Amino acid sequence: MSAPKGNAIVSQSGGPTGVINASLVGVIEAAQKCANIEKIFGAVHAVSGIVKDQFVDLTNLDADTLNLIAGSPSSALGSSRDKPDVEYCKKIITICQKRGVRYFFYIGGNDSANTCKIINEQAEAAGYEMRAFHVPKTIDNDLRTTDHCPGYGTAAKFVACAVKGDDLDNRALPGVKIDVIMGRDAGWLTAATTLGQEREDDGPHLVYLPEAPVSMDKFVADVKAVYDKLGRCVVAVSEGIRDADGVTWAKKIAENVEVDSHGNVQLSGSGALADFLAGQVKGKTGIKRVRADTFGYLQRSFAGLQSETDVVEARETGRKAVEFAQQYTSGSAIMKRVGQGKNYKVVFERTELKNVAEFTKELPHEFINATGNGVTQAFKDYALPLCGSLPKTGYLATMPRV
Amino acid sequence: MSAPKGNAIVSQSGGPTGVINASLVGVIEAAQKCANIEKIFGAVHAVSGIVKDQFVDLTNLDADTLNLIAGSPSSALGSSRDKPDVEYCKKIITICQKRGVRYFFYIGGNDSANTCKIINEQAEAAGYEMRAFHVPKTIDNDLRTTDHCPGYGTAAKFVACAVKGDDLDNRALPGVKIDVIMGRDAGWLTAATTLGQEREDDGPHLVYLPEAPVSMDKFVADVKAVYDKLGRCVVAVSEGIRDADGVTWAKKIAENVEVDSHGNVQLSGSGALADFLAGQVKGKTGIKRVRADTFGYLQRSFAGLQSETDVVEARETGRKAVEFAQQYTSGSAIMKRVGQGKNYKVVFERTELKNVAEFTKELPHEFINATGNGVTQAFKDYALPLCGSLPKTGYLATMPRV
């Protein structure tokens, strides 16, 4: 079946990343060159804009503008948290028909792949020829089938630099420092806090992932053991850290909230988990200096920091989706690693939407250490090439432990 | 009085910064070249190490090691929060006499300048010839007499990049976003969140500083007015934000903490203020999407991000302190601005310790806007040259407001 001629929609969904705009630009520049694509419509705030027929025309954007956008974090087209069902997708198809759209490119995570899948099925059911392609994106790195996800390397670089600096800070003013990292269901980003380590005693000294539940007693005992040994301890904790029963501490805290008579006090805020964990360590060990930070949105949208590898791959992923849409009626543009370590290399492949949609990918067992509180060298070998360059730091080799 | 011959102590105090190591390296490399200085002792964890006679020998550090340390955040010698009184300083002088120390270089804030002053006075009283010099350092930028403080430009660059990215994130997923910035008593760093602004509607749209108290009603009304106009609102808040009566919200929250029966729940943690403010806006305006982040230690110790201007000035400040110690018996190495804007230039001068010690410098009135919720162009003109390069971001000019 030869590829149809018509217009294209491109759209960005879910939480922004540092390179989702690079994928957008990849789609645009490949679509501009594609003989079968005429107009390129950017959906304003993703599917929520499509059903309201809100688009911006991207057909003639110049290279300078595209390059500037590719270097900027967050979603230039705006985003949405809507998860379209069949009825919602039928409305999308109606708009596509009205606008002569034959290509649908959706940059997002597993939910977006699922949306593509529904749109593809519904278009087929309606007898309307339209090719729906998914362009992977997520800082969580939890998509199946692809080796890794555009967006992850940049977020990994951010948390690696942040914890690297925080570890030096903790050397200067020793105590316990707890850093809470994004990733509710998968520990990929939390694991990346280790990537800046250069020396044996560099933090984070402990890493807690959703994949490895830990009781509060074990957590506190681990921290105390490191503190007793090094005189300090840096801990990276996923926001999805789970008690031994598998229930997240975030959920347990939220259920125990005490609201004052003015209704002013909340414990469900962004800093609650970090503050709770710091309180536990302080209360149960007697260590005086215990601090906690929650890295928050900086992890996904810090301006001026991109992984050199990630931004190139994200842009290429967008281009490849357009290319694959000339050969297949639907799919997702994924990466396969064909070179390791210093010979790191990926090739781009097309996979079926069903291989990416719905379900997510946890950190595999071989990336988590035996005691469930750290990562393995295998994880570092996997993740380091994705971060691009990381800063080297200096120190005084003769500094005694105080 | 000719400069004495002898050994030198160098020391780093208080909260780390991104360039305090550059000042350390500046002191070391100038001391290495100084004919009157023999050995260079690094005090381990500042004054707390001195009184325990804990030092590392820095005399023969090579240029490669020095350059690597100068590029690294945090205090390579370790830090301390001790504020020495007269008795403490007498102990320091005893150690200095024992070690033949004639030069004392202390990198820190106004408290460190005060420590230098006491040491200088007590050495004189004891008839021991020793020159005590202060090397300014603080991300808070609140030292008197100097045009600005080494450490500020790098922290300013960090918060400018962070809020710039956060503003793009807020465009993609509109709502209210509150960012809590370091600086308990002075708003210099919070004001710097505006430095990445490129477009009329770029955030932060509101800036709250310790110098401009605001009632909760006014705060909430301000946020609502921006949200009603733009459909979104990014707010930068100093951790020292004050109620109309001048009392900080942080203090008011801490006094209203409710502790549950297990003693587990804390509201005095690092995220409490941000979560409280988000709760206020949500509860009083009905706006659905209200988020808050507390930037925390990342502001002072993020690895791999330095202001190009700041790191050069910090290193030169260290060198100048050594140079001035050949001409004067005590003092602080300060900067005076002699060129503005694109012709930005500073010269280094020596000032009396009493001009820097003890008291701090607030943001002047002409840097705060008339409504007390933003900064003026005069502030930006002052602060922009200190940040070095800031990223330019792209956007779609035709994006409609949704």
Contacts between the chains, C-beta under 8 A, distances in Angstrom:
chain1	res1	chain2	res2	distance
A	12	B	172	7.5
A	15	B	173	7.5
A	16	B	168	7.3
A	16	B	169	5.2
A	16	B	172	5.0
A	16	B	173	7.3
A	18	B	165	8.0
A	21	B	394	7.4
A	42	B	396	6.9
A	44	B	399	6.6
A	44	B	400	6.2
A	44	B	402	6.2
A	45	B	172	8.0
A	45	B	402	5.3
A	48	B	402	7.8
A	49	B	402	7.0
A	54	B	400	6.6
A	54	B	402	7.0
A	56	B	396	5.7
A	56	B	398	4.7
A	56	B	399	6.0
A	56	B	400	7.6
A	57	B	398	7.3
A	58	B	396	7.8
A	65	B	394	6.1
A	66	B	394	7.8
A	67	B	394	7.5
A	68	B	392	6.5
A	68	B	393	7.0
A	68	B	394	3.0
A	69	B	394	3.6
A	69	B	395	7.0
A	69	B	396	7.3
A	70	B	394	7.4
A	71	B	391	7.4
A	71	B	392	7.9
A	71	B	393	7.3
A	71	B	394	6.8
A	72	B	168	6.4
A	72	B	391	7.9
A	72	B	393	3.9
A	72	B	394	4.9
A	72	B	395	7.2
A	73	B	165	4.6
A	73	B	168	5.7
A	73	B	169	7.2
A	73	B	393	7.7
A	74	B	165	6.7
A	74	B	168	3.5
A	74	B	169	4.7
A	74	B	171	6.7
A	74	B	172	4.8
A	75	B	172	4.0
A	76	B	172	7.9
A	76	B	394	7.0
A	76	B	395	5.9
A	76	B	396	5.1
A	76	B	399	7.4
A	77	B	172	8.0
A	77	B	396	6.8
A	77	B	399	7.3
A	78	B	171	6.7
A	78	B	172	5.2
A	78	B	173	7.8
A	78	B	174	7.9
A	78	B	399	6.7
A	78	B	402	6.7
A	79	B	172	4.3
A	79	B	173	5.3
A	80	B	173	7.9
A	81	B	173	7.3
A	161	B	302	5.9
A	161	B	303	4.6
A	161	B	304	4.8
A	161	B	305	7.3
A	162	B	298	5.3
A	162	B	302	5.8
A	162	B	303	7.5
A	164	B	303	4.1
A	164	B	304	7.8
A	165	B	18	7.9
A	165	B	73	4.6
A	165	B	74	6.7
A	165	B	297	7.9
A	165	B	298	7.2
A	165	B	301	3.9
A	165	B	302	4.7
A	165	B	303	3.8
A	165	B	304	7.8
A	166	B	297	5.6
A	166	B	298	7.2
A	166	B	301	5.9
A	168	B	16	7.3
A	168	B	72	6.4
A	168	B	73	5.7
A	168	B	74	3.6
A	168	B	301	6.2
A	168	B	303	7.1
A	169	B	16	5.2
A	169	B	73	7.2
A	169	B	74	4.7
A	169	B	297	5.5
A	169	B	300	7.0
A	169	B	301	4.0
A	171	B	74	6.7
A	171	B	78	6.7
A	172	B	12	7.5
A	172	B	16	5.0
A	172	B	45	8.0
A	172	B	74	4.8
A	172	B	75	4.0
A	172	B	76	7.9
A	172	B	77	8.0
A	172	B	78	5.2
A	172	B	79	4.3
A	173	B	15	7.6
A	173	B	16	7.3
A	173	B	78	7.9
A	173	B	79	5.3
A	173	B	80	7.9
A	173	B	81	7.3
A	174	B	78	7.9
A	177	B	297	7.5
A	196	B	303	6.6
A	253	B	265	7.8
A	256	B	260	6.0
A	256	B	262	8.0
A	256	B	264	7.1
A	256	B	265	6.6
A	257	B	265	7.7
A	258	B	258	4.3
A	258	B	259	7.9
A	258	B	260	5.5
A	258	B	265	6.2
A	259	B	258	7.9
A	260	B	256	6.0
A	260	B	258	5.5
A	263	B	283	6.4
A	264	B	256	7.2
A	264	B	276	6.8
A	264	B	279	6.5
A	264	B	280	7.0
A	264	B	283	7.8
A	265	B	253	7.8
A	265	B	256	6.6
A	265	B	257	7.7
A	265	B	258	6.2
A	265	B	267	6.2
A	265	B	276	7.3
A	265	B	279	7.6
A	266	B	275	5.5
A	266	B	276	7.0
A	266	B	278	7.7
A	266	B	279	4.3
A	267	B	265	6.2
A	267	B	267	7.3
A	267	B	275	7.6
A	268	B	275	7.7
A	269	B	271	6.1
A	269	B	272	7.9
A	269	B	274	6.7
A	269	B	275	2.5
A	269	B	276	7.6
A	269	B	278	6.0
A	269	B	279	6.9
A	269	B	292	6.4
A	270	B	271	5.9
A	270	B	274	6.6
A	270	B	275	6.3
A	270	B	278	7.8
A	270	B	291	6.8
A	270	B	292	5.7
A	270	B	293	6.1
A	270	B	294	7.7
A	271	B	269	6.1
A	271	B	270	5.9
A	271	B	271	1.1
A	271	B	272	6.4
A	271	B	274	6.0
A	271	B	275	5.4
A	271	B	292	7.8
A	271	B	294	5.7
A	272	B	269	7.9
A	272	B	271	6.5
A	272	B	275	6.5
A	274	B	269	6.7
A	274	B	270	6.6
A	274	B	271	6.0
A	275	B	266	5.4
A	275	B	267	7.6
A	275	B	268	7.8
A	275	B	269	2.5
A	275	B	270	6.4
A	275	B	271	5.4
A	275	B	272	6.5
A	276	B	264	6.8
A	276	B	265	7.3
A	276	B	266	7.0
A	276	B	269	7.7
A	278	B	266	7.7
A	278	B	269	6.0
A	278	B	270	7.8
A	279	B	264	6.5
A	279	B	265	7.6
A	279	B	266	4.2
A	279	B	269	6.9
A	280	B	264	7.0
A	283	B	263	6.5
A	283	B	264	7.9
A	291	B	270	6.8
A	291	B	297	7.3
A	292	B	269	6.4
A	292	B	270	5.7
A	292	B	271	7.8
A	293	B	270	6.1
A	293	B	294	7.2
A	293	B	296	3.4
A	293	B	297	5.7
A	293	B	298	6.9
A	294	B	270	7.7
A	294	B	271	5.7
A	294	B	293	7.1
A	294	B	294	6.8
A	294	B	296	7.5
A	295	B	298	7.1
A	296	B	293	3.4
A	296	B	294	7.5
A	297	B	165	7.9
A	297	B	166	5.6
A	297	B	169	5.6
A	297	B	177	7.4
A	297	B	291	7.2
A	297	B	293	5.7
A	298	B	162	5.3
A	298	B	165	7.2
A	298	B	166	7.3
A	298	B	293	6.9
A	298	B	295	7.1
A	298	B	298	6.9
A	300	B	169	7.0
A	301	B	165	3.9
A	301	B	166	5.8
A	301	B	168	6.2
A	301	B	169	4.0
A	302	B	161	5.9
A	302	B	162	5.8
A	302	B	165	4.7
A	303	B	161	4.6
A	303	B	162	7.5
A	303	B	164	4.1
A	303	B	165	3.8
A	303	B	168	7.1
A	303	B	196	6.6
A	303	B	391	4.9
A	303	B	393	6.0
A	304	B	161	4.8
A	304	B	164	7.7
A	304	B	165	7.8
A	304	B	390	7.2
A	304	B	391	3.4
A	305	B	161	7.3
A	305	B	305	7.6
A	390	B	304	7.2
A	391	B	71	7.3
A	391	B	72	7.9
A	391	B	303	4.9
A	391	B	304	3.4
A	392	B	68	6.5
A	392	B	71	7.9
A	393	B	68	7.0
A	393	B	71	7.3
A	393	B	72	3.9
A	393	B	73	7.7
A	393	B	303	6.0
A	394	B	21	7.4
A	394	B	65	6.1
A	394	B	66	7.8
A	394	B	67	7.6
A	394	B	68	3.1
A	394	B	69	3.6
A	394	B	70	7.4
A	394	B	71	6.8
A	394	B	72	4.9
A	394	B	76	7.0
A	395	B	69	6.9
A	395	B	72	7.2
A	395	B	76	5.8
A	396	B	42	6.9
A	396	B	56	5.7
A	396	B	58	7.7
A	396	B	69	7.3
A	396	B	76	5.1
A	396	B	77	6.9
A	398	B	56	4.7
A	398	B	57	7.3
A	399	B	44	6.6
A	399	B	56	6.0
A	399	B	76	7.5
A	399	B	77	7.4
A	399	B	78	6.7
A	400	B	44	6.2
A	400	B	54	6.6
A	400	B	56	7.6
A	402	B	44	6.3
A	402	B	45	5.3
A	402	B	48	7.8
A	402	B	49	7.0
A	402	B	54	7.1
A	402	B	78	6.7
